[in-house]
Amino acid sequence: MDIAATTLRSPATPTPATARPAFPNPEAADKVAKEFEAMLVGQLMESMFAGMRESPLFGGGGPAEKPWRSMMLQEYGKAIAESGTLGIGRMTHDEIARLYASQAEQRS
């Protein structure tokens, strides 16, 4: 399969259809920041729980343990992100705001 290099290039100046908005909706930025924090915390907890053995005393060790544990850790991540105790979501939101502000300055 041969693809010419010219087909992979993007236009030098953005067209109005591909131009980004000056600043995103603050509520949407908050939502994305919290979702990112929840995903990150869930992944960290997956690594943390990877070395733990299942306990038959609490119903563990069956075939449904692994998917259930994954869903449980995702929900823990969502709860931690919603509480805002780690601050990852705030930092992500601040960085999104900074990037959009610098893009707006460059356009002006």
Salt bridges, closest charged atoms under 4 A:
ASP30 OD1 - HIS93 NE2 3.16
GLU35 OE2 - LYS31 NZ 3.78
GLU65 OE2 - ARG69 NH2 3.32
GLU75 OE2 - LYS78 NZ 3.22
GLU82 OE2 - LYS34 NZ 3.43
ASP94 OD1 - HIS93 ND1 3.85
GLU95 OE2 - ARG98 NH2 2.49
